[in-house]
Amino acid sequence: MSALRADATQLNSMRAFVFPGQGAQYCGMGRDVAEEFAEAREVFEEADKALGFPLSRLCFEGSEEELLLTENTQPAILTTSIALFRILENQGRLADFVAGHSLGEYSALVAAGGLGFQDAVRLVRQRGRFMQEAVPLGEGAMAAVLGLKLPEVEEICQEAAQGEVVSPANVNSPDQIVIAGHSRAVERAVNLAKERGARRVLPLSVSAPFHCDLMKPAEARLSEVIGEIPFYDLKIPLINNVEAQIVTGGEEAREGLVRQVSSAVLWGDCVRRLLRAGVSTFVEVGPGKVLGGLIRRVAPSVQITNIENREQLETYV
């Protein structure tokens, strides 16, 4: 039985599965569910076979330094997320919509039947490498700006650019916006944000400035390889990152993944789009609890459940 089902008669009790992106990883993720559930174990075995190296060991026992490499991080999070999803699927746990934050959109597409898992895990490893190689280490940066609205952050970025790149990269909630670009431009924007009354400005420990124009070379490289991978019409609607709109076609999903590389992730808009569709329950499937916190900032009254380990699977209803 599919774990994905939309029922128009149950608009007031609709459920969305949401999948985390880069930054949610931690050493040991997925190990307890792989030990307990055969379907989770099979997902890690599939990933090891697809990549030609033991990604499972990296997730279960690898060092933080190894796990932080973008080309490792992305397939590791995707694999852990899908291992958890497969357990829910086999238990007949249903969802009406899917969405994912950046990398998480790949997990969402696998869950929705739009992209095969082995294709996805190989693709995100390449995506991670392309993104890492797009900008020399140290030349790009990202920072989270808390307490300012999007128009204020956009104005700050325009002033700070001075011929370089800096722009909103993740519009996560009304008052949490991540910016990305050249290191010096981001530093100028950070100082301006503090002067303009930002509650907090936090430089992020990342290996590249994601979701800005500096990622155009990575976008071009991804476009070449993704065209060779089969995509399928989705069994469940996806809310995409680039426009926060409903996607059901495979080709539309493919195009969105390409444009996503250098475009801002409109996560707050994704949450609001799900709310308008009737979703009242969000289930974060994958490592960490980042998305739950962001969703709560947009919609304080919704029900949010996190599924990242065996104990949470056993208590989930």
Order of alpha helices (4+ residues) and beta strands (2+ residues): beta-alpha-alpha-alpha-alpha-alpha-beta-alpha-alpha-beta-alpha-beta-beta-alpha-beta-alpha-beta-beta-alpha-alpha-beta-alpha-beta-alpha
